[in-house]
Amino acid sequence: MDDLLQIARGLPGLRRIPGFGSGTEVPIRESSSPQRTVGEAKGYDLSPYPNGWIVVGFGHELAPGQVKAVRCLGRELVLFRGNDGIAHVTDAYCPHLGAHLGVGGTVVENDLRCPFHGWQFNGEGVCTKVPHARKIPPKAQLRTWRVREINGGIFIWHHAEDRPPDYELPQISEYGSPEWSAPSYRAYRIRTRWHELVENSVDRTHFYALHGYPEPPALEFEAVGPRFSMRSRVRWKRFGRDTEVVLNIDSIGPGMEVVRGVGDAPFIVMGWPMPVDENFIVHRMTFLVSKKIPLLLRNLVSRFVIFSAEREFRRDVPIWENKIYKPRPVLCDADGPIGRFRSWSKQFSASPRVASADS
């Protein structure tokens, strides 16, 4: 604990974000890395839009009665929260004359109102009101998306063939627990795809070459169905003392990764990549710190965890944005379970013929 106190002194202050329903935006930070490889030349053999639960925003960013536009899966979508507190996600364009419901649209009780002619739609996409019309047209339907609001995120289910969910996201018990700190949030826009981001955690030798680990960590990897679990261990001499850095990592589908730091100062980092289009993702992160850390140290430890995570994340960004994807890479016995990860990730690959587009 004294080691963390030494490091944390002098770090930038921790900006706390209000909780659920505040409507407070988390700024999306743009990458400043040089981009030398154009998107078409990256060589991906997987769809940019995986089948699975995909985050479209933090829950606290959407207050009751609020409407937000978001670009995800190559489409324009609209998020709105009724006055009953329930979040909904729909396609963006009104079936009447095509107005974007996220630009000037409003919430009337629990319905979404079009800014152009005042048509209203409920959370199931059913038109409930057409001002001055004698009857509502039968085809006045708005496409809606299955939504799960869990662990502080708003997720939608995407499947290229419109199949129903075949797995559910687990509740992270630490989120919202009185034994853990209030969450802090970050978001980055990066020119890469989700599987590059998640594959990073199983690429053991890059931790030595890029992140300055004293040696590649030992990895224990297990994949079952839509989930993989991994334990990472590395010996590290810090401040003249031998320590073991241990991370427990759980990835659930293509849209949620949970990293738990084990030791004197337990912490959690949740990562949620959202495909914006074929070239870009927005990666959201949530940080928690255990309250078993004494109160006077907790803010310093939180600052250290966020500072360290962001510093290491920024080291990866120029690599992700400028590398190409090698479907058949030349691997060595030091690389770690990259091949096993790729076999696991292919179950979420959408059919290449189904590329989402605005409609």
VENSUL-V906364 format. One record per residue. N is the residue number from 1. RES is the residue in one letter. NEAR is the number of other ideal C-beta (glycine too) atoms within 8 Angstrom. Layout:
((N;RES;NEAR) (N;RES;NEAR))
This chain:
((1;M;8) (2;D;5) (3;D;9) (4;L;13) (5;L;10) (6;Q;8) (7;I;8) (8;A;12) (9;R;7) (10;G;3) (11;L;10) (12;P;5) (13;G;5) (14;L;9) (15;R;5) (16;R;6) (17;I;12) (18;P;6) (19;G;8) (20;F;6) (21;G;8) (22;S;9) (23;G;9) (24;T;8) (25;E;5) (26;V;11) (27;P;5) (28;I;8) (29;R;8) (30;E;6) (31;S;11) (32;S;3) (33;S;8) (34;P;5) (35;Q;7) (36;R;4) (37;T;10) (38;V;5) (39;G;8) (40;E;4) (41;A;7) (42;K;10) (43;G;8) (44;Y;7) (45;D;5) (46;L;10) (47;S;11) (48;P;11) (49;Y;11) (50;P;16) (51;N;10) (52;G;12) (53;W;14) (54;I;15) (55;V;13) (56;V;12) (57;G;11) (58;F;12) (59;G;11) (60;H;13) (61;E;10) (62;L;14) (63;A;8) (64;P;10) (65;G;7) (66;Q;10) (67;V;12) (68;K;11) (69;A;12) (70;V;10) (71;R;9) (72;C;12) (73;L;9) (74;G;14) (75;R;12) (76;E;11) (77;L;17) (78;V;17) (79;L;16) (80;F;14) (81;R;13) (82;G;14) (83;N;8) (84;D;6) (85;G;7) (86;I;8) (87;A;11) (88;H;12) (89;V;12) (90;T;15) (91;D;11) (92;A;12) (93;Y;11) (94;C;13) (95;P;8) (96;H;10) (97;L;6) (98;G;6) (99;A;13) (100;H;13) (101;L;16) (102;G;13) (103;V;8) (104;G;6) (105;G;13) (106;T;8) (107;V;15) (108;V;7) (109;E;6) (110;N;9) (111;D;13) (112;L;17) (113;R;11) (114;C;14) (115;P;9) (116;F;8) (117;H;10) (118;G;9) (119;W;13) (120;Q;12) (121;F;13) (122;N;10) (123;G;9) (124;E;5) (125;G;10) (126;V;8) (127;C;13) (128;T;8) (129;K;9) (130;V;11) (131;P;7) (132;H;3) (133;A;7) (134;R;2) (135;K;4) (136;I;9) (137;P;8) (138;P;4) (139;K;5) (140;A;10) (141;Q;8) (142;L;13) (143;R;7) (144;T;11) (145;W;10) (146;R;8) (147;V;10) (148;R;10) (149;E;8) (150;I;8) (151;N;10) (152;G;12) (153;G;14) (154;I;15) (155;F;14) (156;I;13) (157;W;12) (158;H;13) (159;H;9) (160;A;10) (161;E;6) (162;D;4) (163;R;6) (164;P;6) (165;P;7) (166;D;5) (167;Y;11) (168;E;5) (169;L;13) (170;P;5) (171;Q;7) (172;I;9) (173;S;5) (174;E;8) (175;Y;13) (176;G;4) (177;S;7) (178;P;4) (179;E;7) (180;W;12) (181;S;10) (182;A;6) (183;P;11) (184;S;13) (185;Y;11) (186;R;11) (187;A;12) (188;Y;13) (189;R;12) (190;I;13) (191;R;9) (192;T;9) (193;R;11) (194;W;11) (195;H;11) (196;E;11) (197;L;14) (198;V;13) (199;E;12) (200;N;10) (201;S;11) (202;V;13) (203;D;11) (204;R;13) (205;T;10) (206;H;10) (207;F;12) (208;Y;12) (209;A;6) (210;L;9) (211;H;9) (212;G;4) (213;Y;10) (214;P;7) (215;E;7) (216;P;11) (217;P;12) (218;A;7) (219;L;11) (220;E;6) (221;F;12) (222;E;7) (223;A;10) (224;V;5) (225;G;4) (226;P;9) (227;R;11) (228;F;11) (229;S;11) (230;M;15) (231;R;10) (232;S;14) (233;R;9) (234;V;13) (235;R;10) (236;W;10) (237;K;8) (238;R;7) (239;F;5) (240;G;4) (241;R;7) (242;D;6) (243;T;9) (244;E;8) (245;V;11) (246;V;10) (247;L;11) (248;N;11) (249;I;13) (250;D;11) (251;S;13) (252;I;12) (253;G;13) (254;P;12) (255;G;15) (256;M;14) (257;E;12) (258;V;13) (259;V;12) (260;R;11) (261;G;12) (262;V;7) (263;G;8) (264;D;4) (265;A;12) (266;P;11) (267;F;12) (268;I;15) (269;V;12) (270;M;15) (271;G;12) (272;W;13) (273;P;14) (274;M;13) (275;P;15) (276;V;11) (277;D;8) (278;E;6) (279;N;7) (280;F;10) (281;I;13) (282;V;12) (283;H;13) (284;R;15) (285;M;14) (286;T;16) (287;F;15) (288;L;12) (289;V;15) (290;S;11) (291;K;9) (292;K;5) (293;I;12) (294;P;5) (295;L;5) (296;L;4) (297;L;11) (298;R;12) (299;N;7) (300;L;12) (301;V;14) (302;S;13) (303;R;13) (304;F;12) (305;V;14) (306;I;12) (307;F;11) (308;S;8) (309;A;11) (310;E;9) (311;R;8) (312;E;9) (313;F;10) (314;R;7) (315;R;10) (316;D;10) (317;V;12) (318;P;10) (319;I;10) (320;W;13) (321;E;13) (322;N;10) (323;K;9) (324;I;7) (325;Y;10) (326;K;7) (327;P;6) (328;R;3) (329;P;6) (330;V;4) (331;L;6) (332;C;5) (333;D;3) (334;A;7) (335;D;9) (336;G;11) (337;P;9) (338;I;12) (339;G;7) (340;R;10) (341;F;14) (342;R;10) (343;S;8) (344;W;9) (345;S;13) (346;K;8) (347;Q;6) (348;F;11) (349;S;10) (350;A;12) (351;S;8) (352;P;6) (353;R;4) (354;V;9) (355;A;10) (356;S;7) (357;A;6) (358;D;7) (359;S;5))
